[in-house]
């Protein structure tokens, strides 16, 4: 099957809501991989938000100690 593209346009979204939306899309993309679907997220600051949102409690503790 060919590549398909979906574009989301949001209005009135706060920065917290934006971060949550990006993280929810990331969770969805990870869960769909087991069905052979590859979803890539291209959004402003998405990589930074996803890296921050996927940190474990131990990762955060190590950063605080440094």
N, CA, C, O and CB atoms as a CASP TS submission, in Angstrom:
PFRMAT TS
TARGET T0000
AUTHOR 0000-0000-0000
METHOD Language model
MODEL 1
PARENT N/A
ATOM      1  N   UNK     1       0.845  -1.175   0.000  1.00  0.00           N
ATOM      2  CA  UNK     1       0.000   0.000   0.000  1.00  0.00           C
ATOM      3  C   UNK     1       0.886   1.231   0.000  1.00  0.00           C
ATOM      4  O   UNK     1       1.946   1.237   0.626  1.00  0.00           O
ATOM      5  CB  UNK     1      -0.959   0.001   1.213  1.00  0.00           C
ATOM      6  N   UNK     2       0.469   2.251  -0.682  1.00  0.00           N
ATOM      7  CA  UNK     2       1.245   3.479  -0.813  1.00  0.00           C
ATOM      8  C   UNK     2       1.252   4.316   0.453  1.00  0.00           C
ATOM      9  O   UNK     2       0.544   4.040   1.422  1.00  0.00           O
ATOM     10  CB  UNK     2       0.714   4.296  -1.945  1.00  0.00           C
ATOM     11  N   UNK     3       2.070   5.336   0.404  1.00  0.00           N
ATOM     12  CA  UNK     3       2.175   6.242   1.545  1.00  0.00           C
ATOM     13  C   UNK     3       0.991   7.198   1.547  1.00  0.00           C
ATOM     14  O   UNK     3       0.594   7.724   0.507  1.00  0.00           O
ATOM     15  CB  UNK     3       3.509   7.026   1.509  1.00  0.00           C
ATOM     16  N   UNK     4       0.445   7.407   2.716  1.00  0.00           N
ATOM     17  CA  UNK     4      -0.661   8.351   2.876  1.00  0.00           C
ATOM     18  C   UNK     4      -0.235   9.426   3.870  1.00  0.00           C
ATOM     19  O   UNK     4       0.562   9.177   4.775  1.00  0.00           O
ATOM     20  CB  UNK     4      -1.965   7.627   3.356  1.00  0.00           C
ATOM     21  N   UNK     5      -0.774  10.605   3.687  1.00  0.00           N
ATOM     22  CA  UNK     5      -0.386  11.733   4.534  1.00  0.00           C
ATOM     23  C   UNK     5      -1.630  12.356   5.135  1.00  0.00           C
ATOM     24  O   UNK     5      -2.628  12.578   4.450  1.00  0.00           O
ATOM     25  CB  UNK     5       0.420  12.786   3.731  1.00  0.00           C
ATOM     26  N   UNK     6      -1.552  12.633   6.428  1.00  0.00           N
ATOM     27  CA  UNK     6      -2.631  13.312   7.148  1.00  0.00           C
ATOM     28  C   UNK     6      -2.058  14.607   7.709  1.00  0.00           C
ATOM     29  O   UNK     6      -0.979  14.604   8.301  1.00  0.00           O
ATOM     30  CB  UNK     6      -3.233  12.403   8.295  1.00  0.00           C
ATOM     31  N   UNK     7      -2.761  15.694   7.529  1.00  0.00           N
ATOM     32  CA  UNK     7      -2.340  16.978   8.067  1.00  0.00           C
ATOM     33  C   UNK     7      -3.361  17.425   9.110  1.00  0.00           C
ATOM     34  O   UNK     7      -4.563  17.465   8.847  1.00  0.00           O
ATOM     35  CB  UNK     7      -2.189  18.042   6.935  1.00  0.00           C
ATOM     36  N   UNK     8      -2.864  17.756  10.286  1.00  0.00           N
ATOM     37  CA  UNK     8      -3.724  18.282  11.349  1.00  0.00           C
ATOM     38  C   UNK     8      -3.465  19.769  11.483  1.00  0.00           C
ATOM     39  O   UNK     8      -2.315  20.198  11.574  1.00  0.00           O
ATOM     40  CB  UNK     8      -3.472  17.549  12.705  1.00  0.00           C
ATOM     41  N   UNK     9      -4.511  20.546  11.496  1.00  0.00           N
ATOM     42  CA  UNK     9      -4.392  21.988  11.741  1.00  0.00           C
ATOM     43  C   UNK     9      -5.168  22.287  13.010  1.00  0.00           C
ATOM     44  O   UNK     9      -6.346  21.947  13.125  1.00  0.00           O
ATOM     45  CB  UNK     9      -4.928  22.843  10.520  1.00  0.00           C
ATOM     46  N   UNK    10      -4.512  22.917  13.946  1.00  0.00           N
ATOM     47  CA  UNK    10      -5.151  23.207  15.226  1.00  0.00           C
ATOM     48  C   UNK    10      -5.225  24.713  15.433  1.00  0.00           C
ATOM     49  O   UNK    10      -4.390  25.471  14.941  1.00  0.00           O
ATOM     50  CB  UNK    10      -4.385  22.537  16.388  1.00  0.00           C
ATOM     51  N   UNK    11      -6.237  25.119  16.165  1.00  0.00           N
ATOM     52  CA  UNK    11      -6.410  26.529  16.487  1.00  0.00           C
ATOM     53  C   UNK    11      -6.810  26.608  17.963  1.00  0.00           C
ATOM     54  O   UNK    11      -7.675  25.860  18.419  1.00  0.00           O
ATOM     55  CB  UNK    11      -7.489  27.214  15.550  1.00  0.00           C
ATOM     56  N   UNK    12      -6.191  27.497  18.684  1.00  0.00           N
ATOM     57  CA  UNK    12      -6.535  27.683  20.083  1.00  0.00           C
ATOM     58  C   UNK    12      -5.946  26.631  21.005  1.00  0.00           C
ATOM     59  O   UNK    12      -6.439  26.433  22.115  1.00  0.00           O
ATOM     60  CB  UNK    12      -8.005  27.692  20.233  1.00  0.00           C
ATOM     61  N   UNK    13      -4.898  25.957  20.559  1.00  0.00           N
ATOM     62  CA  UNK    13      -4.268  24.890  21.330  1.00  0.00           C
ATOM     63  C   UNK    13      -3.200  25.512  22.233  1.00  0.00           C
ATOM     64  O   UNK    13      -2.364  26.286  21.766  1.00  0.00           O
ATOM     65  CB  UNK    13      -3.647  23.800  20.388  1.00  0.00           C
ATOM     66  N   UNK    14      -3.228  25.179  23.507  1.00  0.00           N
ATOM     67  CA  UNK    14      -2.185  25.668  24.410  1.00  0.00           C
ATOM     68  C   UNK    14      -0.928  24.822  24.216  1.00  0.00           C
ATOM     69  O   UNK    14      -0.969  23.765  23.586  1.00  0.00           O
ATOM     70  CB  UNK    14      -2.662  25.623  25.901  1.00  0.00           C
ATOM     71  N   UNK    15       0.183  25.297  24.763  1.00  0.00           N
ATOM     72  CA  UNK    15       1.442  24.555  24.617  1.00  0.00           C
ATOM     73  C   UNK    15       1.363  23.201  25.322  1.00  0.00           C
ATOM     74  O   UNK    15       1.927  22.221  24.836  1.00  0.00           O
ATOM     75  CB  UNK    15       2.620  25.376  25.182  1.00  0.00           C
ATOM     76  N   UNK    16       0.675  23.133  26.452  1.00  0.00           N
ATOM     77  CA  UNK    16       0.507  21.854  27.151  1.00  0.00           C
ATOM     78  C   UNK    16      -0.334  20.893  26.317  1.00  0.00           C
ATOM     79  O   UNK    16      -0.018  19.707  26.226  1.00  0.00           O
ATOM     80  CB  UNK    16      -0.147  22.071  28.532  1.00  0.00           C
ATOM     81  N   UNK    17      -1.391  21.398  25.717  1.00  0.00           N
ATOM     82  CA  UNK    17      -2.235  20.556  24.873  1.00  0.00           C
ATOM     83  C   UNK    17      -1.466  20.076  23.652  1.00  0.00           C
ATOM     84  O   UNK    17      -1.627  18.933  23.224  1.00  0.00           O
ATOM     85  CB  UNK    17      -3.493  21.316  24.441  1.00  0.00           C
ATOM     86  N   UNK    18      -0.632  20.943  23.089  1.00  0.00           N
ATOM     87  CA  UNK    18       0.183  20.580  21.933  1.00  0.00           C
ATOM     88  C   UNK    18       1.138  19.445  22.296  1.00  0.00           C
ATOM     89  O   UNK    18       1.262  18.473  21.552  1.00  0.00           O
ATOM     90  CB  UNK    18       0.970  21.803  21.415  1.00  0.00           C
ATOM     91  N   UNK    19       1.809  19.569  23.432  1.00  0.00           N
ATOM     92  CA  UNK    19       2.734  18.531  23.886  1.00  0.00           C
ATOM     93  C   UNK    19       1.997  17.215  24.099  1.00  0.00           C
ATOM     94  O   UNK    19       2.484  16.153  23.711  1.00  0.00           O
ATOM     95  CB  UNK    19       3.440  18.963  25.185  1.00  0.00           C
ATOM     96  N   UNK    20       0.831  17.287  24.711  1.00  0.00           N
ATOM     97  CA  UNK    20       0.040  16.082  24.954  1.00  0.00           C
ATOM     98  C   UNK    20      -0.387  15.438  23.645  1.00  0.00           C
ATOM     99  O   UNK    20      -0.346  14.214  23.515  1.00  0.00           O
ATOM    100  CB  UNK    20      -1.189  16.410  25.804  1.00  0.00           C
ATOM    101  N   UNK    21      -0.794  16.237  22.684  1.00  0.00           N
ATOM    102  CA  UNK    21      -1.195  15.717  21.376  1.00  0.00           C
ATOM    103  C   UNK    21      -0.032  14.999  20.700  1.00  0.00           C
ATOM    104  O   UNK    21      -0.206  13.901  20.170  1.00  0.00           O
ATOM    105  CB  UNK    21      -1.710  16.854  20.479  1.00  0.00           C
ATOM    106  N   UNK    22       1.144  15.604  20.713  1.00  0.00           N
ATOM    107  CA  UNK    22       2.325  14.989  20.097  1.00  0.00           C
ATOM    108  C   UNK    22       2.655  13.676  20.801  1.00  0.00           C
ATOM    109  O   UNK    22       2.955  12.683  20.138  1.00  0.00           O
ATOM    110  CB  UNK    22       3.542  15.953  20.151  1.00  0.00           C
ATOM    111  N   UNK    23       2.604  13.653  22.131  1.00  0.00           N
ATOM    112  CA  UNK    23       2.900  12.428  22.874  1.00  0.00           C
ATOM    113  C   UNK    23       1.859  11.346  22.619  1.00  0.00           C
ATOM    114  O   UNK    23       2.211  10.170  22.533  1.00  0.00           O
ATOM    115  CB  UNK    23       2.981  12.722  24.363  1.00  0.00           C
ATOM    116  N   UNK    24       0.600  11.712  22.498  1.00  0.00           N
ATOM    117  CA  UNK    24      -0.459  10.739  22.184  1.00  0.00           C
ATOM    118  C   UNK    24      -0.250  10.148  20.796  1.00  0.00           C
ATOM    119  O   UNK    24      -0.435   8.947  20.600  1.00  0.00           O
ATOM    120  CB  UNK    24      -1.852  11.400  22.273  1.00  0.00           C
ATOM    121  N   UNK    25       0.130  10.975  19.839  1.00  0.00           N
ATOM    122  CA  UNK    25       0.407  10.478  18.491  1.00  0.00           C
ATOM    123  C   UNK    25       1.600   9.526  18.503  1.00  0.00           C
ATOM    124  O   UNK    25       1.620   8.540  17.766  1.00  0.00           O
ATOM    125  CB  UNK    25       0.670  11.649  17.526  1.00  0.00           C
ATOM    126  N   UNK    26       2.597   9.823  19.342  1.00  0.00           N
ATOM    127  CA  UNK    26       3.757   8.949  19.462  1.00  0.00           C
ATOM    128  C   UNK    26       3.362   7.594  20.050  1.00  0.00           C
ATOM    129  O   UNK    26       3.822   6.555  19.576  1.00  0.00           O
ATOM    130  CB  UNK    26       4.835   9.609  20.330  1.00  0.00           C
ATOM    131  N   UNK    27       2.518   7.602  21.072  1.00  0.00           N
ATOM    132  CA  UNK    27       2.038   6.349  21.664  1.00  0.00           C
ATOM    133  C   UNK    27       1.276   5.535  20.616  1.00  0.00           C
ATOM    134  O   UNK    27       1.453   4.321  20.514  1.00  0.00           O
ATOM    135  CB  UNK    27       1.130   6.634  22.895  1.00  0.00           C
ATOM    136  N   UNK    28       0.437   6.208  19.848  1.00  0.00           N
ATOM    137  CA  UNK    28      -0.324   5.544  18.801  1.00  0.00           C
ATOM    138  C   UNK    28       0.606   4.937  17.753  1.00  0.00           C
ATOM    139  O   UNK    28       0.400   3.804  17.318  1.00  0.00           O
ATOM    140  CB  UNK    28      -1.295   6.527  18.144  1.00  0.00           C
ATOM    141  N   UNK    29       1.628   5.689  17.348  1.00  0.00           N
ATOM    142  CA  UNK    29       2.542   5.179  16.323  1.00  0.00           C
ATOM    143  C   UNK    29       3.301   3.955  16.820  1.00  0.00           C
ATOM    144  O   UNK    29       3.540   3.025  16.049  1.00  0.00           O
ATOM    145  CB  UNK    29       3.531   6.271  15.899  1.00  0.00           C
ATOM    146  N   UNK    30       3.680   3.940  18.084  1.00  0.00           N
ATOM    147  CA  UNK    30       4.378   2.779  18.652  1.00  0.00           C
ATOM    148  C   UNK    30       3.469   1.555  18.709  1.00  0.00           C
ATOM    149  O   UNK    30       3.906   0.441  18.420  1.00  0.00           O
ATOM    150  CB  UNK    30       4.900   3.105  20.056  1.00  0.00           C
ATOM    151  N   UNK    31       2.217   1.757  19.078  1.00  0.00           N
ATOM    152  CA  UNK    31       1.308   0.612  19.195  1.00  0.00           C
ATOM    153  C   UNK    31       0.895   0.057  17.832  1.00  0.00           C
ATOM    154  O   UNK    31       0.562  -1.123  17.729  1.00  0.00           O
ATOM    155  CB  UNK    31       0.068   1.012  19.981  1.00  0.00           C
ATOM    156  N   UNK    32       0.910   0.876  16.799  1.00  0.00           N
ATOM    157  CA  UNK    32       0.531   0.413  15.458  1.00  0.00           C
ATOM    158  C   UNK    32       1.675  -0.306  14.754  1.00  0.00           C
ATOM    159  O   UNK    32       1.441  -1.008  13.771  1.00  0.00           O
ATOM    160  CB  UNK    32       0.069   1.589  14.609  1.00  0.00           C
ATOM    161  N   UNK    33       2.921  -0.146  15.240  1.00  0.00           N
ATOM    162  CA  UNK    33       4.070  -0.795  14.597  1.00  0.00           C
ATOM    163  C   UNK    33       3.923  -2.304  14.563  1.00  0.00           C
ATOM    164  O   UNK    33       4.353  -2.945  13.604  1.00  0.00           O
ATOM    165  CB  UNK    33       5.355  -0.426  15.317  1.00  0.00           C
ATOM    166  N   UNK    34       3.320  -2.884  15.597  1.00  0.00           N
ATOM    167  CA  UNK    34       3.175  -4.347  15.631  1.00  0.00           C
ATOM    168  C   UNK    34       2.244  -4.859  14.531  1.00  0.00           C
ATOM    169  O   UNK    34       2.227  -6.057  14.245  1.00  0.00           O
ATOM    170  CB  UNK    34       2.647  -4.789  16.996  1.00  0.00           C
ATOM    171  N   UNK    35       1.475  -3.970  13.917  1.00  0.00           N
ATOM    172  CA  UNK    35       0.604  -4.341  12.803  1.00  0.00           C
ATOM    173  C   UNK    35       1.249  -4.023  11.453  1.00  0.00           C
ATOM    174  O   UNK    35       0.609  -4.151  10.409  1.00  0.00           O
ATOM    175  CB  UNK    35      -0.737  -3.619  12.922  1.00  0.00           C
ATOM    176  N   UNK    36       2.520  -3.607  11.480  1.00  0.00           N
ATOM    177  CA  UNK    36       3.237  -3.313  10.251  1.00  0.00           C
ATOM    178  C   UNK    36       3.036  -1.913   9.716  1.00  0.00           C
ATOM    179  O   UNK    36       3.398  -1.624   8.576  1.00  0.00           O
ATOM    180  CB  UNK    36       2.843  -4.272   9.223  1.00  0.00           C
ATOM    181  N   UNK    37       2.464  -1.040  10.526  1.00  0.00           N
ATOM    182  CA  UNK    37       2.213   0.340  10.099  1.00  0.00           C
ATOM    183  C   UNK    37       3.319   1.226  10.657  1.00  0.00           C
ATOM    184  O   UNK    37       3.588   1.212  11.858  1.00  0.00           O
ATOM    185  CB  UNK    37       0.803   0.839  10.573  1.00  0.00           C
ATOM    186  N   UNK    38       3.955   1.993   9.785  1.00  0.00           N
ATOM    187  CA  UNK    38       5.007   2.911  10.198  1.00  0.00           C
ATOM    188  C   UNK    38       4.466   4.331  10.121  1.00  0.00           C
ATOM    189  O   UNK    38       4.194   4.842   9.035  1.00  0.00           O
ATOM    190  CB  UNK    38       6.280   2.747   9.315  1.00  0.00           C
ATOM    191  N   UNK    39       4.313   4.962  11.274  1.00  0.00           N
ATOM    192  CA  UNK    39       3.796   6.333  11.341  1.00  0.00           C
ATOM    193  C   UNK    39       4.941   7.239  11.773  1.00  0.00           C
ATOM    194  O   UNK    39       5.554   7.020  12.817  1.00  0.00           O
ATOM    195  CB  UNK    39       2.575   6.448  12.334  1.00  0.00           C
ATOM    196  N   UNK    40       5.225   8.252  10.971  1.00  0.00           N
ATOM    197  CA  UNK    40       6.250   9.223  11.346  1.00  0.00           C
ATOM    198  C   UNK    40       5.553  10.540  11.696  1.00  0.00           C
ATOM    199  O   UNK    40       4.599  10.959  11.039  1.00  0.00           O
ATOM    200  CB  UNK    40       7.300   9.424  10.190  1.00  0.00           C
ATOM    201  N   UNK    41       6.051  11.157  12.725  1.00  0.00           N
ATOM    202  CA  UNK    41       5.467  12.413  13.201  1.00  0.00           C
ATOM    203  C   UNK    41       6.408  13.546  12.807  1.00  0.00           C
ATOM    204  O   UNK    41       7.567  13.584  13.219  1.00  0.00           O
ATOM    205  CB  UNK    41       5.230  12.387  14.760  1.00  0.00           C
ATOM    206  N   UNK    42       5.892  14.458  12.010  1.00  0.00           N
ATOM    207  CA  UNK    42       6.656  15.631  11.590  1.00  0.00           C
ATOM    208  C   UNK    42       5.902  16.839  12.121  1.00  0.00           C
ATOM    209  O   UNK    42       4.847  17.208  11.605  1.00  0.00           O
ATOM    210  CB  UNK    42       6.840  15.696  10.011  1.00  0.00           C
ATOM    211  N   UNK    43       6.460  17.451  13.165  1.00  0.00           N
ATOM    212  CA  UNK    43       5.815  18.606  13.782  1.00  0.00           C
ATOM    213  C   UNK    43       6.887  19.464  14.444  1.00  0.00           C
ATOM    214  O   UNK    43       7.978  18.988  14.757  1.00  0.00           O
ATOM    215  CB  UNK    43       4.731  18.163  14.820  1.00  0.00           C
ATOM    216  N   UNK    44       6.563  20.708  14.647  1.00  0.00           N
ATOM    217  CA  UNK    44       7.499  21.637  15.270  1.00  0.00           C
ATOM    218  C   UNK    44       7.806  21.185  16.698  1.00  0.00           C
ATOM    219  O   UNK    44       6.902  21.092  17.529  1.00  0.00           O
ATOM    220  CB  UNK    44       6.928  23.078  15.264  1.00  0.00           C
ATOM    221  N   UNK    45       9.064  20.908  16.978  1.00  0.00           N
ATOM    222  CA  UNK    45       9.494  20.518  18.313  1.00  0.00           C
ATOM    223  C   UNK    45       9.102  19.105  18.712  1.00  0.00           C
ATOM    224  O   UNK    45       9.225  18.747  19.883  1.00  0.00           O
ATOM    225  CB  UNK    45       8.943  21.466  19.299  1.00  0.00           C
ATOM    226  N   UNK    46       8.636  18.298  17.778  1.00  0.00           N
ATOM    227  CA  UNK    46       8.137  16.961  18.117  1.00  0.00           C
ATOM    228  C   UNK    46       9.230  16.082  18.719  1.00  0.00           C
ATOM    229  O   UNK    46       8.986  15.380  19.701  1.00  0.00           O
ATOM    230  CB  UNK    46       7.559  16.287  16.878  1.00  0.00           C
ATOM    231  N   UNK    47      10.415  16.111  18.149  1.00  0.00           N
ATOM    232  CA  UNK    47      11.494  15.251  18.653  1.00  0.00           C
ATOM    233  C   UNK    47      11.822  15.591  20.107  1.00  0.00           C
ATOM    234  O   UNK    47      11.997  14.697  20.935  1.00  0.00           O
ATOM    235  CB  UNK    47      12.759  15.396  17.774  1.00  0.00           C
ATOM    236  N   UNK    48      11.902  16.875  20.409  1.00  0.00           N
ATOM    237  CA  UNK    48      12.215  17.317  21.777  1.00  0.00           C
ATOM    238  C   UNK    48      11.102  16.902  22.743  1.00  0.00           C
ATOM    239  O   UNK    48      11.373  16.419  23.843  1.00  0.00           O
ATOM    240  CB  UNK    48      12.414  18.856  21.820  1.00  0.00           C
ATOM    241  N   UNK    49       9.855  17.094  22.324  1.00  0.00           N
ATOM    242  CA  UNK    49       8.712  16.747  23.170  1.00  0.00           C
ATOM    243  C   UNK    49       8.672  15.238  23.419  1.00  0.00           C
ATOM    244  O   UNK    49       8.447  14.797  24.546  1.00  0.00           O
ATOM    245  CB  UNK    49       7.391  17.219  22.518  1.00  0.00           C
ATOM    246  N   UNK    50       8.889  14.452  22.369  1.00  0.00           N
ATOM    247  CA  UNK    50       8.848  12.994  22.505  1.00  0.00           C
ATOM    248  C   UNK    50       9.993  12.502  23.388  1.00  0.00           C
ATOM    249  O   UNK    50       9.787  11.631  24.234  1.00  0.00           O
ATOM    250  CB  UNK    50       8.918  12.320  21.121  1.00  0.00           C
ATOM    251  N   UNK    51      11.189  13.046  23.203  1.00  0.00           N
ATOM    252  CA  UNK    51      12.323  12.650  24.064  1.00  0.00           C
ATOM    253  C   UNK    51      12.038  12.975  25.522  1.00  0.00           C
ATOM    254  O   UNK    51      12.312  12.162  26.405  1.00  0.00           O
ATOM    255  CB  UNK    51      13.620  13.356  23.616  1.00  0.00           C
ATOM    256  N   UNK    52      11.494  14.149  25.779  1.00  0.00           N
ATOM    257  CA  UNK    52      11.172  14.548  27.148  1.00  0.00           C
ATOM    258  C   UNK    52      10.059  13.674  27.718  1.00  0.00           C
ATOM    259  O   UNK    52      10.133  13.248  28.870  1.00  0.00           O
ATOM    260  CB  UNK    52      10.762  16.028  27.195  1.00  0.00           C
ATOM    261  N   UNK    53       9.039  13.409  26.926  1.00  0.00           N
ATOM    262  CA  UNK    53       7.887  12.640  27.394  1.00  0.00           C
ATOM    263  C   UNK    53       8.166  11.173  27.610  1.00  0.00           C
ATOM    264  O   UNK    53       7.427  10.513  28.340  1.00  0.00           O
ATOM    265  CB  UNK    53       6.779  12.775  26.434  1.00  0.00           C
ATOM    266  N   UNK    54       9.218  10.636  26.996  1.00  0.00           N
ATOM    267  CA  UNK    54       9.546   9.219  27.135  1.00  0.00           C
ATOM    268  C   UNK    54      10.612   8.946  28.181  1.00  0.00           C
ATOM    269  O   UNK    54      11.068   7.811  28.320  1.00  0.00           O
ATOM    270  CB  UNK    54       9.998   8.675  25.821  1.00  0.00           C
ATOM    271  N   UNK    55      11.014   9.974  28.918  1.00  0.00           N
ATOM    272  CA  UNK    55      12.016   9.781  29.965  1.00  0.00           C
ATOM    273  C   UNK    55      11.414   8.990  31.117  1.00  0.00           C
ATOM    274  O   UNK    55      10.239   9.140  31.454  1.00  0.00           O
ATOM    275  CB  UNK    55      12.557  11.140  30.467  1.00  0.00           C
ATOM    276  N   UNK    56      12.243   8.148  31.708  1.00  0.00           N
ATOM    277  CA  UNK    56      11.792   7.411  32.882  1.00  0.00           C
ATOM    278  C   UNK    56      12.119   8.230  34.134  1.00  0.00           C
ATOM    279  O   UNK    56      12.847   9.220  34.068  1.00  0.00           O
ATOM    280  CB  UNK    56      12.456   5.997  32.947  1.00  0.00           C
ATOM    281  N   UNK    57      11.589   7.816  35.231  1.00  0.00           N
ATOM    282  CA  UNK    57      11.824   8.508  36.498  1.00  0.00           C
ATOM    283  C   UNK    57      13.316   8.531  36.824  1.00  0.00           C
ATOM    284  O   UNK    57      13.823   9.529  37.337  1.00  0.00           O
ATOM    285  CB  UNK    57      11.037   7.832  37.640  1.00  0.00           C
ATOM    286  N   UNK    58      14.022   7.436  36.530  1.00  0.00           N
ATOM    287  CA  UNK    58      15.452   7.365  36.816  1.00  0.00           C
ATOM    288  C   UNK    58      16.243   8.335  35.950  1.00  0.00           C
ATOM    289  O   UNK    58      17.237   8.899  36.408  1.00  0.00           O
ATOM    290  CB  UNK    58      15.963   5.946  36.605  1.00  0.00           C
ATOM    291  N   UNK    59      15.816   8.539  34.697  1.00  0.00           N
ATOM    292  CA  UNK    59      16.495   9.491  33.811  1.00  0.00           C
ATOM    293  C   UNK    59      16.399  10.901  34.372  1.00  0.00           C
ATOM    294  O   UNK    59      17.371  11.656  34.332  1.00  0.00           O
ATOM    295  CB  UNK    59      15.893   9.443  32.392  1.00  0.00           C
ATOM    296  N   UNK    60      15.251  11.252  34.888  1.00  0.00           N
ATOM    297  CA  UNK    60      15.027  12.592  35.439  1.00  0.00           C
ATOM    298  C   UNK    60      15.860  12.776  36.700  1.00  0.00           C
ATOM    299  O   UNK    60      16.447  13.839  36.902  1.00  0.00           O
ATOM    300  CB  UNK    60      13.522  12.822  35.745  1.00  0.00           C
ATOM    301  N   UNK    61      15.921  11.747  37.555  1.00  0.00           N
ATOM    302  CA  UNK    61      16.738  11.823  38.766  1.00  0.00           C
ATOM    303  C   UNK    61      18.204  12.035  38.429  1.00  0.00           C
ATOM    304  O   UNK    61      18.877  12.834  39.080  1.00  0.00           O
ATOM    305  CB  UNK    61      16.574  10.555  39.601  1.00  0.00           C
ATOM    306  N   UNK    62      18.711  11.329  37.415  1.00  0.00           N
ATOM    307  CA  UNK    62      20.116  11.464  37.012  1.00  0.00           C
ATOM    308  C   UNK    62      20.386  12.877  36.524  1.00  0.00           C
ATOM    309  O   UNK    62      21.458  13.413  36.804  1.00  0.00           O
ATOM    310  CB  UNK    62      20.475  10.442  35.912  1.00  0.00           C
ATOM    311  N   UNK    63      19.471  13.494  35.817  1.00  0.00           N
ATOM    312  CA  UNK    63      19.662  14.865  35.342  1.00  0.00           C
ATOM    313  C   UNK    63      19.700  15.844  36.502  1.00  0.00           C
ATOM    314  O   UNK    63      20.470  16.804  36.475  1.00  0.00           O
ATOM    315  CB  UNK    63      18.551  15.255  34.366  1.00  0.00           C
ATOM    316  N   UNK    64      18.890  15.618  37.512  1.00  0.00           N
ATOM    317  CA  UNK    64      18.851  16.514  38.660  1.00  0.00           C
ATOM    318  C   UNK    64      20.162  16.440  39.430  1.00  0.00           C
ATOM    319  O   UNK    64      20.665  17.459  39.903  1.00  0.00           O
ATOM    320  CB  UNK    64      17.669  16.168  39.579  1.00  0.00           C
ATOM    321  N   UNK    65      20.719  15.234  39.556  1.00  0.00           N
ATOM    322  CA  UNK    65      21.981  15.043  40.284  1.00  0.00           C
ATOM    323  C   UNK    65      23.164  15.692  39.564  1.00  0.00           C
ATOM    324  O   UNK    65      24.117  16.124  40.213  1.00  0.00           O
ATOM    325  CB  UNK    65      22.253  13.552  40.479  1.00  0.00           C
ATOM    326  N   UNK    66      23.115  15.764  38.246  1.00  0.00           N
ATOM    327  CA  UNK    66      24.257  16.292  37.473  1.00  0.00           C
ATOM    328  C   UNK    66      24.382  17.775  37.570  1.00  0.00           C
ATOM    329  O   UNK    66      25.289  18.358  36.976  1.00  0.00           O
ATOM    330  CB  UNK    66      24.141  15.909  36.033  1.00  0.00           C
TER
END
